Amino acid sequence: MTTVSTYYQPRKYPASTFDSMQPADDALPVVVVGAGPVGMATAIGLAQRGIPVTIIEAGDQVSFGSRAICISRHSLEAAARLGYGDELDEIVLPWVGGRSFYRDKQVLHFRMPLRDFDVRPPMINVSQSEYEQIVVDAIERNPLITLHWSASIAGILRGDDEVTLEIDTADGKRHLRARWVVAADGGRSRMRELAGLRLEGTNYEGRYVIADIHWESELPAERMVWFDPPSNPGSTIIMHKQPGNIWRIDYQLDPSEDAEIETREDAIRARITKHLDWLQNDLPWTLEWHGFYSARALALRDFTHDRILFAGDAAHLVPIFGVRGLNSGMEDAETLAWQLAAVIHGNAEPALLDAYSAERHHAWEQNVANAGKSTLIMSPGSHGHRTTRDAVLALAVDRPEFGHLINPRQSSATHARLSPLTWPVAAGLTGVLPGDPVEDRRVRVAGDSPAESSLNAVRGNGFALLGIGLDATGSAALAAAAAALGAALAPESVRAVLVDGAPVDGVTTLDAPDLADALGATPGEVFVIRPDSLLLCRVPVGELSGVADALRTGSAPDGPAVPARPAEALTADEQRRENVWLGLSAALDQAGESDREGFLARLALLLGSQVGHREFEEAVAAAAAAAPGASSVVEEVEHVAG
């Protein structure tokens, strides 16, 4: 039996030819360095607001290989706002959950939310290469964007009101002057190096080989993880299905293994063959692409440096577990595009860009808080964390309550509650709060010709004023406020939307009785939604006049006063187990190497003295049952307990 590969081969582009800008020429409004997903999304967002953009890309094609394959619902919403969502929908593979196994036993089955009102799946898989090509095609159709291929940054010269870029091209050195430069040139950013900046944070010890194979398997499209599988003892293996019968396989290397040897094709084929054979595979497969990565949680202290603005991996790196890299970069792009456009158009002071840096750095912290926990499970870098990780896995085989510790904490939209832009609210207010993402949902547009739509489609890619339960006077005030804000922020679009109120001209009315409850809204409130789908404020309709001034100065009235919501909602029992896991891991690392067993014995005696005799017996029996050779151990425990 033969197999025919459908692996994506991106097309190559000829080297761009262009002239240097002379001193007498006006500087370019914006130059984006890097034609990856983040740089191109930023460029499209700026062009949507009437700003010409030049993109400089060192390569001659989009990236090759799957790379960042998991695109979140929130990023799909952004793609729709940027105008290439429909093309993306045609090629992706949706999925809603996954399974984790310890050796050959399932220890977790998770599902992400997929509700009747959701417009899109929680996650899709598609290779980054194909994703980028769709964006390049959209850029080529946009007359305001110029993309230069085979043009790499060689130097920068910063002035008070512009930046001069020295560029290596096929025709020699070229120089471009720009009012603003967006550095989106990836984790090995040349712009960051030339600016003399360094990332700060944590490098984790885990190393993973990644590979794409063509394999016509009928296994489901879900995230599958094996810890210590019989096929590769001591390793961790991750599998994801992609469109076209392409499978992404990631597996961990042991610290003693030589990465140079283990990343050779023969070694990769041997490792994958062992795992597929263990899965009782009898189908042929081909190795299409491979790479290598290690987990890192690093960021610049600030993402804005005068006229140079950093975004995506050039600004921050997160461990890949939970797929936050590309998805957080898309959030960077949308936020930066509307804020930089407001500054360029003169509708906001440059201080607005300080909000971009503050918001997106805090978003990185949110991502690291979750991705860091996932990394401690996927790739524990110390004796303490490895010991507790293995204990959690062993217990989860028969005690599913421990499974939440293994949950990969998949990417979700970050909040900006601590942003200088976010308006404070009264203590005790519930529902969607300022700084929170406002998720898209199915709605029905009311009127003479009612139609099914979505909140995102109705509100567009600019600001939206969403009024709840307004009477005729309130609806007229909503329309007037939208017109005034639109005039202040032009060419940024501002739309007025009404839910369960008195219709007026210039306001789109929704038949969406569940929307107010979903937002936690009360009649008379107006929700001001930013272009990047974050809630700016929720205020009575009469207080909307202050929005334009707050955006212009980059500071909310009275400053933000809402504490950050935890990245994920845990029950009290789940939070207690998480605290025990993290605390015990740290304590084991602090214990002397010769005293680890003694430390655990003392800890068990102390904790055992605080619970009832029967509870302690049950805990000892459960712990013994999870150990290798458990049957004989359990019998001994039961004999002593009896």
ABEGO torsion letter per residue (X at the ends): XBBBBABBBBBBBBBBBBBBBBAABBBBABBBBEABAAAAAAAAAAAAAGBBBBBBBABABBBBEAEBABBBAAAAAAAAAAGAAAAAAAABBBBABBBBBBEABBABBBBBBBBAABABBABBBBBAAAAAAAAAAAAAABAABBBBBGBBBABBBBBAABBBBBBBBAAEBBBBBBABBBBAAEAABAAAAAAGBBBBEBBBABBBBBBBBBBBBABBBBBBBBBGBAABBGBBBBBBBBBGGBBBBBBBBBAABBAAAAABAAAAAAAAAAAAAAAGBABBBBBABBBBBBBBBBBBABABBEABBBBEAAABBBBABGGAAAAAAAAAAAAAAAAAAAAAAGABBAAAAAAAAAAAAAAAAAAAAAAAAAAAAABBABAAAAAAAAAAAAAAAABAAAAAAABAGBBBBBBAAABAABBBBBBGBBEBBBGBBBBBBBBBBBEABBBBBBAAAAAEABBBBBBBGBBAAAAAAAAAAAAAAAAAAOABBBBBBBBGBBBBBGBBBBBBAAAAAAAGBBBGBBBBBBAAGBBABBBBAAAAAAAAAAAAAGBBBGEBABBBBBABBBBAAAAAAAAAAAAAAAAAAABBAAAAAAAAAAAAAAAAAABBAAAAAAAAAAAAAABBGAAAAAAAAAAAAX
